[in-house]
Amino acid sequence: LFNRPAILLAHNVERNEYHGSARGFGDFHMLNALRACDDCGMLGRYGGHSSAAGVTVRGEHFAAFCHKMHDLADGI
């Protein structure tokens, strides 16, 4: 409907981390996008493939993760 990648995260307050699922769209390679965020040390764990992935984001990096993913998705 919106022709954009999507990420849905739930916040674990006790662990101060966000965990969830990501889906790519078209030529947007979700796993490569997550790798770009991991290079900056934002992620705890992640894995998947070009179209779908699971991800854990450290709480202190949540805002930066959102900004980075928006920047990466703006190119599609």
Beta strands, then each sheet from edge to edge (+ up, - down):
strand 1: 6-12
strand 2: 17-23
strand 3: 43-48
strand 4: 52-58
sheet 1: 1+ 2- 4+ 3-
end
